[in-house]
């Protein structure tokens, strides 16, 4: 956006040579001549780069960028909130998204929310004890909202207006698109197999038999697509977990819903080409080139 600054922070640990000292140990009891040893002091300090970009749109759709690069080190002072100065105590790379860590008291003071907090995240060693821990927290600290992370998406759906309607429309569009893709594929296949269909009709194949063959092929294509889709989503979830640390949970309910939509879309998509193929005239089909 015009005149809106964007900041990118990149951090890493770098070895810093502090000092090199020659140490002369004391005289040994045996009377041996002492030797001189060298002690090198190295400390890994957090360093980082702060890139600030400010776009500016001028007349004639000309775009200019103002870029500023700052090297941030431990001990530097920054002003993340207004004019109050904070000292950098460390730089780290989170698993996902940029973050700024402050002490609870310091953040409460900066946001003018003394003795208040928005969320408290509790991580359990045993995930199976979520309900028991939630009941215990509710008993010890009544009047607070306790929400497991698996229910966060459901909470967003309740707080964002028409999100549920949007998701249902999106699922419906996916079903329509899948049906159209199957219909196009089967229509093309039937057009290429017009002579074969004519041979089947000449041999006495009924309309129901031809429709059944085409529908079975469409169901097989849908099943192969479902298997490929589930495998792709599983691999993508695993890669995202390894790269970003995010965990994806696949529920059987959504898997069955997706499978049902895919199969129904395949059957409905192949219905028109199947009926059209069953109504072909045997003589015209045999003469088709």
Buried (B, 14 or more C-beta within 10 A) or exposed (E): EEEEEEEEBEBEBEEEEEEEEEEEEEEEEEEEEEEEEEEEEEEEBBBBBBEBBBBEEEEEEEEEEEEEEEEBEBEBEBEEBEEEEBEBEEBEEEEEEEEEEBEEEEBBBBEEEEEEEEEEEEEEEEEEEBEEBBEEBEEEEEEEEBEEEEEEEEEEEEEEEEEEEEEEEEEEEBBBEBBEBBBEBBBEBBEEBBEEBBBBBEEEBEBEEBBBBBBEBBBEBBBEBBEEEBEEBEEEBEEBEEEEEEEEEEEEEEEEEBBEBBBBBBBBBBBBBBEBBBEBEBEEBBEBE
